[in-house]
Amino acid sequence: MQKLQNYIDGRLVEPASKEYIDNYDPSKGEVYSLIPDSNEEDVNRAVNAAQKAFPAWSSTSVEKRCEILMRISSLIEQNLDKLANAESKDNGKPVSLAKAVDIPRAATNFHFFATAILHYASESHSMGDLGFNYTLREPVGVAGCISPWNLPLYLFTWKIAPALAAGNCVVAKPSEVTPMTAYLLSEICIEAGLPNGVLNIVHGYGNKVGSSITSHPDIPLISFTGGTKTGAEIAKIAAPMFKKLSLELGGKNPNIIFEDCDFDKMIDTTIKSSFSNQGEICLCGSRIFLEKGIYEKFKTEFVTKTKNLVVGDPTDSKTNLGAIVSEDHMNKILSYIKLAEEEGGTILTGGNQVTLQGDHTNGWYIEPTIIQGLPYDCRTNTEEIFGPVVTLIPFDNEDDLLMMANSTKYGLSATIWTENLSRAHRIAARVHVGIVWINCWLLRDLRTPFGGVKNSGVGREGGVEALRFFTEPKNICLKL
Ligand code: NDP
């Protein structure tokens, strides 16, 4: 069985413990490879390698850094099929999705930040005859990057690429649930000629590797994407150490639909924003708010279209929803469906585990599920489920809508469907989130600030925000 290795100081190496963790193929519910069970010793080795590499990498010209990162981007593109198949096998998502979205985006992340750094400029503030200031923006040192399992290579590279482009060295940990493409990335970095120690990837559990990264005194900056509870634990450790911290956390996003929307566009996109990647995208719209006049029409068509979605073998091109990432997560989603019924909800379609035939019979699958009739403030409507489950909630007017939409502790994103632009802007301004899409969903421009408010996170990723996060400003004042 394939044994993955850590990537430390430019080499693929065994974990210090020599112990390994089972890695599952969720589509079959079986172990198919082994992951290093790393610990503090591996993290220390990775930090030492990163510290050793930092002086040379941080003073490498931006042109040279760009050239190396572009090579990584090209190699990701050249390995599209291999990486997409690996991502699907590790995570359960359809191969077609990994091929169209996850892997191309990972290549783009490197491409985007490799070139962004060429255009990154710092500020100067003139004081007239008195003097002037200029601000240097220097790499921080060793950056700790921790990412989740839902968009494994996509989110891993979304952190690593800007950190490296800005001249930092990195110690990174992918989720132990989906380590494969991070491992393949380490092979790509070696082939691309990334100098030893510039990027180090340590595999293993969050409570060992993740917390060793978070608490390491020589890692002054942590970029984390994952659950809100984990984010709070990380903040508790990092805050008294005065680390720079970026937290991209959970969501319970409202999808707001007015009667005057472009119905066909809205319904097709709503299918995607509800069930893409089995609903395991932090930006999925899990609470669908419907203006009363459109409720019945929407319900009928949405249920019909949802029933037509194929839950199946992720390698089959006809599959719309693949496997849920792990048995634990499947059980968590099913427990929320049960809770919804206990809270008085009616399941309009779905609600059950799916058992496939043949060699996929032990895989972890759930029907796309639509629920109505729940109070806006019940647990089903306020806690993150992170699966193919959405609820329908009617509203009468904008004030009621906003009261309900803003009532959770989360504030990541919102989608608004209306042809009335004044209303769209009015709602967009009053909904408490970091990202709003009007008449679209997941239309991404990598230059824009990305992140949430309230319990959805602290700080922003993307474009110049990421480059600012991964650099430290130093102001120099000169008196004339
Ligand atoms: P987790 O918070 O469980 O894990 C995220 C990462 O943190 C994993 O690598 C995990 O390792 C690691 N980790 C776990 N415990 C610790 C710890 N004590 N210290 C340091 N690291 C730790 O999230 P999931 O992987 O379950 O991802 C799903 C969550 O991510 C959802 O809540 C989703 O909303 C959120 N998310 C947010 C996004 C955003 O941009 N706002 C984007 C995508 C997802 P291990 O796997 O070993 O536990």
Boltz pocket constraint, residues with backbone or C-beta under 6 A from the ligand:
constraints:
  - pocket:
      binder: B
      contacts: [[A, 146], [A, 147], [A, 148], [A, 149], [A, 150], [A, 155], [A, 173], [A, 174], [A, 175], [A, 176], [A, 177], [A, 204], [A, 205], [A, 206], [A, 207], [A, 209], [A, 210], [A, 211], [A, 214], [A, 225], [A, 226], [A, 227], [A, 228], [A, 230], [A, 231], [A, 233], [A, 234], [A, 248], [A, 249], [A, 250], [A, 251], [A, 281], [A, 282], [A, 384], [A, 386], [A, 412], [A, 451], [A, 452], [A, 456], [A, 457]]
      max_distance: 6.0
